Amino acid sequence: MIHKKIFYHYTMKITILCENQASYKGAKICLAEWGFSAFIKINDIGILFDTGHTGIYKHNAKQLNINIQDTNFVVLSHHHWDHSGGIQYHNFKNKKKLIVHPEIINKLPSREFQKIKSDFEIIASKKSFEFSDNIYYLGEIPRKNNFEKGIYKNNKMIDDSAIVIKSKSGAAVITGCSHSGICNICEYAKEVTGQKLYAIIGGFHLFENNQKTVDGTIEYFKTEKPKHLYPMHCVDFPTLARFHSTFGIQKLSTGDEIELS
């Protein structure tokens, strides 16, 4: 029998393995490309969240003294090449559990699909579920507000998802690109965990040519007041500037790491 442990007192370390830019810390040792990948360490659990476009997440992990073999779970936020393409270049020595929405499998190029089918233990779910103690995959994100489109180029993007970690301080959300809407994701994370927002990290998919969404998102976070807010990757400079002037945010890049306890 497996006894479920409840741990609220732990350190969560999130290292950005791939982002559009290299950080000051990563400038001399890391490579960067358009895309996103993060390594999340919670106690003895390692999660590789997205893989960028190529295998540079492996290179950067080594440069940052992260043993990528310590990965227990790989999670893909959605099917786009800049988040899922790097998975075909993995060098895992044993089968890892790969958590995805079923739609991702249908949309991946045939070569990538055959690779993950043979190399991973695939866990495909439309519904949210707890895949490790206090760590949840969100599955399909309900679209509930009136300012986020929740689509990308006329694609409903039902496979766009995220993960959320429960902590004593609240819910920590890690997202890839937020095509389903960062506020929709956060609202669902609150529903799944029963917690207020503590930290939101990843791609927010916000651009100045869609001011309705930007304005609505800023007002949302003004109301929610999370302690940590880290938009990156698919957020343009004017929007990052607005987040900085409103919330005093720091933009994370390849090689950066944060600890949430």
N, C-alpha and C positions, 0 to 999 in steps of 0.2 A: 504494500500500500504506500502511495506517495502522500506524504503529509505536506500540505501547502503552508509555506512560511509567509508571514507578513512582515515585511521590512520597510519601515519608513525612514530609518536612520541609515543612510548610505551616501556615498559620494558618486555622483554621476559625472563622468568626464566625456566630453564631446570634442572630437578632433576633426577639423575640416580637412579631408583628404583631397578634395577637388572642388574648386570654385573658379569662376571666370578669371580671377586675379590671384597672384601670390601675395601673401601678407609680408610685412616687414620681417617677421620671424622666419617665414618660409622662403624668402627671396633668394637666398644663396643655396638652398638645399632642395627645394621643391619645384615641381613643374606645375603649370596651370593650364586649363583648357576650359572652353565653354561647357559647363555642366555642373553636376553636384554629386558629392559623395561624402559621407561622414562615418566615422567609427565611434560608436557609443559603448562605453564601458560602465557597467553598473555591477558593483561587487565582482563576482566571478563570471558575469555574463557579458559576452562581446557581440555587438550587433553591427554589421556592415549595412548601412542604409544608403542605397543607390551606389552606382559604380562609375558615374561619368560616362564618357564616350569611348575611351581607350583603357589601357592598363596602367595609367599613371597613378591611380589610387594605390596600387601595389608599391610602386617606386616611392611615393611620398610616405606611405606607412613605414617602410623600411628606414627612410631618412629621418623620420620622427620617432624611431625606436618603438614602433608598434608592431607586434607580431601578428600579422594578418591571419595566421593559422589559429589564433585564439578566438576567431569568429565562431559563435554558436548558431547565429541566425543571419541570413541575408534577407533584406526587405527591399523590394522595388516599389517606389511610390507610384509609378505609372510607366507606360510603354515607350515613351519618347527616347530617341537615340542618346540624348545627352544625359540620361539618367540610367538607362539599362544597357547601353552598348558595351560597356566595359566588362560585363559579366562573362562574356565569352573568353576573356583573357585571364581568367582566374587561374591560380595555381594551388588550390586547396588540395591537401593530401588525402582528405576523406570527405564523404558526402556531408554537406551542410544542409540545414533546413532552409528552404527558400520560400518566403511568404509573399504571395502576390494575389491580386484580383484575377479571377478567371479570364477576364477580357484581355489581360496582358499577354497571355499565352497565345491567343488568337491573332494578336497584332504584331508580335515579334517576327522579324525575318526568319525564314525557315532554318537557316544555319544556326542562328542563336537559339531557337527553340529546341532543335535537336541536341545542341550542346547542353542546355540546362536540363533537358529531359533525362539525359544519360548521367549527368554529373551531380544532380541535386535531388534531395527529397522535397518534392514540391507540395506546398500546402496552399491551395487556392481557395479563397473565401470571399464571398460577397458581403458577409456579415462581419461585424466587429467581434473580436475574440481576444482573450488574454493568452498570449503565447509564452509568457514567462511571468513569474510573480510580479504583479503590479505593472506589467508592460503589455500594452494593447495595440493590436492592429485594428484600424478603424473601418476597413472595408469601404463599401459605397457610402458616400457622403450625402446626406439630405441637403437639398437646396432650399433654404427657407427665407433668406432675406431678399429684398427687392433692389439691391444695388450691385450685386455680383452676378455676372452672367452664368457662371458655372459651365461654360463651354469654351472650346478652342477651335477656331476656324470651322465653325458649324458642327464640330464633333462634341457630343455630350460628355465625353471624357468620364464615363462612369467608373473607369479603372483608376482614376486619380485619387490617391488616398494618403495616409500619414500614420504615424504612430504616436502614442501618448503614454507617458510614464507617470504613475501616481507617486506623490511624495508627501511628506508631512507639510510642505509649504504650498502644495497645490499641484495642478496638472502641468507637466512639461510636454509640449507638442513639438515634434520634429517632422517637418514637411519637405517635400521635394520641389514642387513647382506651384502647387495650389491652384491648378486649373479649375478645381471645383469651388474655389473661393476660400481664402484664408479664414474669413470670419465664419463661413459655413463649417469649415473644418474645426475651428476652435469651439463653436457651439456644440458640435457633435462630440468632441473630446470631453467637454464638460458633462454632457449627458451620459456618456459611457462611464466616466470615472466618478461622477458625482462630486467633482471638485471644482473650485474656482481656478482660473488660469494663473500659472506661476511663471512659465517661460514659453516663448514661441521662437523657434529657430528654423531657418531654411528659406527656400524660395517662396516669395509672396505673390509673384506674377502681377506686378502693379506698374503701370506706365502712365505718363502724363497725358497721353491722348485719350484716356478714359477717366476723366476727373470725377465722374459720378462714383466709380468704384473706389478711387483713391480717397475721396472725401468721406465716403461711408466707412471705409476701413479705419481711417484715422479717428473718426468719431467713435467707432466701436471700441478701439483700444483706449481711448480717453475714458470711456465708461468702465471698461473691464480692469484697467490699471494693473496689467501684469508687471512683475518686478523685472523680468528680463525680456527684451524684445530685440531680435536679431534678424532683420530682413536682409536677404542677399540674393545672389545669382540672377533671378529674373525680375529685378527691380531696377528701373532706370535711374540715372543720376538725379534729375529733378525731384523724383519721388523720394529717393534716399535723403536728399537735402531737406525735404519737408518732414520726414520722420526724425531727422536729426534736430531740426529746429523745434519740433513739437515734443519729442520724447528724449532727446539727447542720446540717441542710439549710437552704438559703435558698429561699423560695418565689418563683419568677419570675412576672411579670405583664406585661401589655401595655406595650410600650416598653422592656423590659429587654433587654439583650444580654450575651452571654458569648463569650469567645474561648478556644478550645482550640488549643494549638499542639503 
